[in-house]
Amino acid sequence: MTGTLPLDLEVKEIDAYNNTTYEYSPIYTVQSDVEIFITGGLVNTTATADSQLKIYLKEDNKIIATGFDDNGNNDDLSLTITVPNLSIKAGSTYKLDFLYTEGDNASPSTARIDTGSYWRATVENLAAQSTYYLDPAVYTQQNFPGNINEFSEYNSLLNNVYSNRVSSKYFDVDYNSDALTPTNFEPIISQSALYAQIQDSNYDPKSAFFELRYSGTKYTSQNYNVFTEGDAQKEPPIDYYTDWFAYYDWIGGSDPQYPGGGNFHITQLVNGTTGEIITLDTANNNLGLVESIFRQGDTPTQIITALSSSSTGSTLDLEIETGGALYQTILEHTSTPSPIDPSFTALYGTSNTSPVFVGFFANAGSNILMDTGSIYKPFLYPLITGSDPNLGEVRVVNGDGLTFYNKTTGQISDEIIPYQDTLLPLHKNDFIRFGDLGSSSSSSLDGSFEALGLYRIKEINIAATASDSSSLEITPALNADTTAVTTWGFGTTNQTCRIFRRIPNETFVITKQLPANREAGLLVPQNFNPDLDPLTVARGAGII
């Protein structure tokens, strides 16, 4: 005897189940653990022994699971078919067929089966949200008959159930009881673990989701706040305004380090929105703020304020070279001395003798400056170490053609200077500028910032002993080529050079131009908030 078992449904309105053919055709595809419970009574009307009842779960008439009861006599029927991790496919047909046999002969057997069969799907972490299983009345309404029996045509969301999309390749990793090893490690290794509730496209490097969240989005422009021809978009991608501006009390020239430039001495920062006033000093506690307000290449506005009247004037053609710093000479060779060779002497701590060092570079390569040539004693060693292995620390230096900056006097001098009052030793990133003895603005040492070549010290190579040659590896500071160092020769009579350093100092801003009017006033950054008036703010704060 064969046939199809009906399912005892509580919700007959579900369209996916046919109450006549007892077939189930889901609308949606879902992955789930399926349990089928068959209960009822078996009444055998002809056979008395050797009978068997088999139940088949079929998908499109193909058997995918089997259950059986080998006691075919009159008895109570209770049978369970469990199918873990079953993919229920949209559009496929599922049904329960049975086969009742007496011995090896199925045809003469007669019996009656009273069933109370039903489906139940457990879906904790497959195709439905993990919280559904907490409510025993809620199952996956999309695919299975359940106990949701409240409907309302006026509230379409009443008792709706939503399931998350399940990955086809990423497994759920369970660390709920072990922070190091997942409790479902073995199922993961055997690839039988439950799949995670994530979208595969979230981790596809070509997807917009991945690009936006993991690769990021890059916006670029040539300037802040304004569109510049060549930008990818017509609006500036970075709109940033600052509420800060500075008050300065004097302007000095930045010669000879930055020829033709100006040193603005700023004493206060003022916030146009909050009214906060910050007093600046050489402790440099606000250095980062000053550097972020006055950036290299920006074009600030200088506002002249006459303290005795309300008249003002402004300068608009300024460009910042650097903010929050000064350029200061360490040593220089600017002219041909007598005797011709530029030299200096160094007095060591344990010696009364003063070795004479001739200071010119004998080039050994386009980017290497060697410190000795011919018969001259290497001069870089005391300048980069401040000592001699045999004679001790350098106490004083005395220039003759090669002169040094004195921090105490603020002057460049050829007089005897205590070593600790100089800016020695030389550091990486110190500037070296070369020039000639002429008056041309393009080639003389201090005719321009670049002159015949402006470089930075990239590496300092210290010799093993004071008698051996040391060297400086240099790199262009602007757009120059290091080969320019060799184009005009390395003789003692024409090699003028200046070695200087950018020294952080929050009270200075260097501009590439020296303003004609150098009275006290306000220095307003390029990206100052256009909704604020610095003059009004300064007057309200009592600064001017």
DRENNU-868215 format. One line per 10 residues: number of its first residue (from 0); for each residue x, y, z of C-alpha. Coordinates in pm, whole numbers, plus 50000, padded with zeros to 5 digits. Layout:
BEGIN
NUM = X:Y:Z  ...;
//
This chain:
BEGIN
0 = 50000:50000:50000  50139:50340:49902  50027:50699:49929  50112:51054:50035  50076:51165:50393  49898:51488:50464  50044:51745:50699  49817:51859:50978  49843:52237:50930  49712:52494:51171;
10 = 49738:52775:50915  49561:52655:50601  49597:52988:50419  49964:52942:50334  49976:52923:49955  50294:52716:49944  50109:52406:50070  49851:52221:49860  49581:52077:50087  49463:51841:49814;
20 = 49788:51688:49684  49969:51730:50017  50263:51890:49840  50470:52183:49958  50633:52427:49710  50818:52707:49893  50828:53055:49751  51172:53135:49891  51495:52940:49920  51606:52888:50277;
30 = 51864:52672:50451  51738:52503:50765  51744:52208:51001  51418:52018:50927  51239:51776:51159  50928:51587:51048  50709:51430:51318  50458:51161:51212  50210:51057:51476  49885:50860:51462;
40 = 49752:50511:51470  49825:50216:51241  49541:49967:51186  49643:49647:51002  49333:49477:50856  49492:49175:50688  49847:49112:50795  49947:48991:51137  50325:48983:51119  50634:49078:50924;
50 = 50492:49413:50823  50679:49742:50783  50590:50107:50726  50842:50330:50542  50815:50709:50514  51004:50902:50240  51074:51275:50228  51097:51362:49861  51220:51665:49673  51088:51674:49319;
60 = 51007:51299:49358  51364:51220:49462  51410:51062:49805  51622:51282:50033  51539:51121:50371  51376:50799:50498  51209:50682:50819  51050:50348:50900  50851:50154:51157  50918:49778:51142;
70 = 50623:49681:51362  50340:49684:51115  50073:49539:51342  49805:49739:51510  49993:49995:51719  50047:50362:51787  50264:50530:51527  50536:50777:51629  50808:50846:51374  51063:51126:51329;
80 = 51267:51220:51024  51551:51467:51082  51738:51640:50799  52012:51879:50921  52127:52177:50717  51879:52116:50437  51853:52370:50155  51483:52414:50087  51469:52538:49728  51218:52783:49593;
90 = 50996:52625:49328  51078:52265:49421  50804:52026:49541  50831:51847:49874  50604:51569:50000  50589:51271:50235  50517:50935:50067  50468:50611:50257  50502:50241:50167  50329:49972:50377;
100 = 50446:49616:50309  50361:49266:50437  50676:49061:50409  50802:49099:50053  50462:49159:49906  50315:49506:49918  50008:49461:49700  49768:49258:49917  49832:49455:50232  49554:49670:50358;
110 = 49577:49913:50646  49458:50248:50761  49691:50522:50891  49548:50798:51103  49816:51066:51111  49883:51390:51287  50195:51473:51092  50353:51819:51076  50677:52001:50980  50898:52192:51212;
120 = 51214:52383:51105  51479:52494:51352  51650:52803:51215  51863:52952:51493  52152:53056:51270  52072:52962:50915  51836:53175:50712  51645:53355:50985  51747:53592:51260  51903:53419:51557;
130 = 51643:53557:51800  51353:53375:51634  51413:53053:51820  51357:53233:52150  50988:53258:52061  50846:52906:52019  50545:53046:51830  50758:53191:51552  50907:52990:51268  51020:53086:50921;
140 = 50691:53209:50787  50838:53250:50440  50879:52876:50390  50707:52672:50656  50365:52646:50815  50383:52797:51158  50170:52918:51444  50141:53278:51330  49764:53309:51312  49710:53683:51337;
150 = 49667:53873:51013  49546:54222:50938  49488:54383:50602  49524:54719:50774  49870:54645:50916  50081:54464:50660  50375:54435:50900  50182:54261:51175  50369:53944:51273  50605:53969:50977;
160 = 50919:53763:51003  51242:53864:50827  51540:53640:50766  51900:53748:50709  52089:53653:50396  52327:53362:50455  52678:53343:50314  52762:53070:50067  53125:53040:50181  53183:53203:50522;
170 = 53107:52998:50832  52978:53125:51163  53257:53108:51425  53138:53053:51778  53353:53194:52063  53079:53195:52325  53274:52974:52568  53636:52995:52455  53811:53315:52355  54093:53133:52173;
180 = 53944:52827:52008  53592:52832:51860  53360:52573:52005  53257:52470:51654  53615:52426:51533  53563:52072:51407  53252:52153:51200  53439:52447:51048  53732:52224:50950  53498:51964:50804;
190 = 53299:52242:50632  52978:52128:50795  52939:52432:51022  52649:52669:50988  52705:52953:50746  52729:53306:50880  52451:53558:50832  52650:53793:50611  52650:53895:50248  52939:53758:50045;
200 = 52956:54086:49856  53061:54260:50179  53404:54104:50134  53434:54123:49758  53721:54367:49682  53538:54476:49369  53214:54568:49543  53115:54924:49633  53047:54807:49989  53403:54683:50029;
210 = 53559:54989:49864  53366:55234:50081  53421:55061:50415  53762:54900:50382  53953:55061:50097  53815:55405:50175  53733:55697:49953  53998:55946:49856  53918:56308:49782  54193:56534:49658;
220 = 54228:56893:49551  54511:57133:49488  54389:57387:49745  54163:57415:50047  53820:57578:50018  53840:57669:49649  53806:57487:49319  54125:57483:49112  54135:57395:48744  54238:57032:48717;
230 = 54050:56911:49028  53836:56603:48971  53525:56769:49112  53378:57116:49070  53343:57177:49443  53641:57175:49680  53647:56835:49854  53803:56987:50163  53627:57285:50314  53829:57390:50616;
240 = 53829:57729:50777  54014:57838:51087  53893:58091:51343  54248:58179:51449  54460:58476:51346  54775:58634:51492  54888:58969:51623  55249:59066:51543  55448:59353:51694  55733:59380:51440;
250 = 55865:59246:51111  56232:59191:51037  56417:59077:50729  56495:58709:50693  56832:58774:50526  57073:58613:50479  56910:58271:50534  56602:58349:50325  56705:58639:50103  56431:58899:50047;
260 = 56187:58744:50295  56028:58870:50614  56021:58744:50972  55685:58822:51134  55721:58825:51512  55379:58708:51634  55300:58746:52003  54936:58636:52029  54686:58406:51866  54321:58512:51874;
270 = 54015:58293:51819  53748:58492:51639  53461:58271:51758  53543:58201:52122  53747:58515:52193  54029:58302:52337  54371:58470:52336  54693:58266:52351  55019:58439:52435  55314:58292:52245;
280 = 55670:58247:52370  55983:58042:52306  55857:57755:52521  55678:57644:52202  55376:57502:52382  55156:57613:52090  55397:57530:51809  55168:57274:51641  54879:57519:51635  55091:57793:51478;
290 = 55225:57552:51214  54873:57437:51125  54743:57795:51091  55032:57934:50887  55120:57666:50632  55389:57675:50369  55258:57806:50038  54948:57973:50185  54885:58341:50114  54797:58525:50436;
300 = 54672:58881:50464  54871:59141:50657  54650:59406:50816  54832:59718:50936  54674:59867:51249  54761:60219:51359  54726:60214:51734  54672:60589:51751  54389:60599:51496  54131:60384:51326;
310 = 54302:60380:50988  54422:60048:50852  54594:59911:50547  54649:59559:50417  54902:59362:50214  54772:59076:50003  55078:58960:49804  55246:58753:50076  55332:58383:50062  55438:58180:50363;
320 = 55774:58005:50352  55733:57839:50691  55528:57892:51003  55642:57848:51360  56015:57862:51283  56323:58069:51205  56605:57994:50966  56935:58043:51147  57291:58021:51014  57522:57768:51180;
330 = 57839:57858:50990  57927:58041:50671  58200:58108:50419  58097:58422:50234  58417:58575:50101  58781:58506:50028  58982:58562:50349  59347:58642:50394  59511:58398:50370  59292:58263:50089;
340 = 59187:57938:50257  58870:57962:50475  58966:57808:50807  58892:57788:51176  59076:57671:51485  58943:57448:51762  59075:57446:52119  59024:57113:52293  58972:57059:52663  59299:56880:52743;
350 = 59522:57069:52504  59650:57423:52467  59712:57374:52096  59463:57492:51842  59458:57276:51527  59380:57470:51210  59107:57327:50991  59065:57439:50632  58696:57440:50555  58617:57359:50197;
360 = 58464:57055:50035  58652:56831:49794  58373:56662:49607  58382:56282:49570  58050:56243:49391  57744:56434:49282  57568:56382:49616  57867:56340:49851  58060:56628:50008  58403:56516:50125;
370 = 58579:56730:50382  58941:56709:50274  59153:56761:49971  59521:56793:49900  59716:56827:50225  59440:56981:50440  59338:56842:50775  58979:56700:50774  58750:56973:50911  58411:56799:50948;
380 = 58505:56579:51243  58494:56854:51511  58182:57004:51349  57982:56682:51365  58121:56531:51686  58240:56827:51897  58533:56622:52021  58862:56449:51947  58930:56096:52074  59270:56203:52204;
390 = 59220:56569:52295  58873:56565:52449  58580:56800:52395  58601:57112:52182  58596:57414:52414  58601:57701:52170  58615:57769:51797  58773:58069:51626  58684:58142:51264  58902:58283:50992;
400 = 58696:58304:50676  58473:58022:50808  58262:58192:51078  58003:58071:51331  57675:58189:51481  57688:58285:51849  57359:58209:52030  57451:58440:52318  57511:58751:52109  57284:58659:51819;
410 = 57564:58746:51578  57780:58563:51324  58136:58624:51432  58498:58530:51361  58585:58580:51726  58646:58304:51979  58311:58140:52064  58248:57873:52331  58138:57556:52155  57816:57539:52358;
420 = 57720:57884:52230  57724:57767:51868  57454:57564:51692  57701:57280:51643  57713:56987:51589  57565:56960:51241  57240:56763:51211  57056:56571:50946  56819:56799:50749  57038:57107:50800;
430 = 57047:57319:50484  57361:57380:50275  57357:57650:50010  57641:57711:49764  57714:58028:49572  57992:58220:49403  58170:58546:49482  57978:58744:49220  57682:58976:49264  57427:58793:49049;
440 = 57099:58724:49228  57087:58378:49075  57438:58260:49161  57577:58465:49451  57552:58294:49788  57277:58514:49932  57126:58646:49611  56838:58397:49634  56721:58113:49852  56850:57849:49608;
450 = 57156:58031:49460  57381:57775:49284  57232:57490:49483  57025:57442:49800  57052:57103:49968  56970:56919:50288  57200:56687:50476  57060:56338:50425  57328:56138:50606  57637:56221:50813;
460 = 57923:55979:50767  58167:56009:51057  58523:55891:51005  58680:55632:51232  58937:55884:51359  58979:56259:51356  59255:56221:51097  59034:56048:50844  58793:56209:50604  58426:56243:50697;
470 = 58151:56325:50451  57797:56457:50412  57543:56294:50185  57313:56564:50047  56979:56575:49867  56814:56866:49683  56600:57084:49910  56406:57237:49623  56413:57141:49256  56787:57141:49211;
480 = 57004:56854:49099  57305:56755:49308  57515:56748:48993  57500:57128:49006  57749:57113:49293  58022:56998:49055  57950:57231:48763  58137:57529:48898  58432:57365:49074  58551:57306:49425;
490 = 58835:57542:49482  58911:57728:49804  58889:58065:49632  58537:58038:49491  58348:57794:49711  58119:58002:49928  57859:57821:50132  57611:57874:50413  57494:57598:50645  57174:57687:50829;
500 = 56891:57521:51020  56516:57550:51056  56470:57615:51428  56115:57570:51564  55989:57891:51721  55618:57956:51763  55671:58334:51770  55780:58359:51406  55630:58319:51061  55861:58357:50761;
510 = 55716:58501:50441  55885:58493:50102  55839:58868:50068  55943:59150:50302  55642:59385:50334  55701:59750:50259  55498:59853:50564  55635:59680:50872  55425:59842:51143  55246:59625:51399;
520 = 54926:59456:51289  54739:59135:51226  54846:58832:51021  54532:58656:50895  54569:58305:50744  54445:58224:50396  54165:57996:50518  54035:58233:50786  53661:58202:50849  53493:58444:50604;
530 = 53208:58503:50848  53445:58672:51095  53606:59017:51086  53954:59001:51245  53965:59378:51303  53636:59376:51494  53747:59075:51696  54088:59231:51775  53932:59557:51887  53678:59373:52100;
540 = 53959:59176:52264  54154:59496:52338  54453:59390:52128  54443:59700:51908;
//
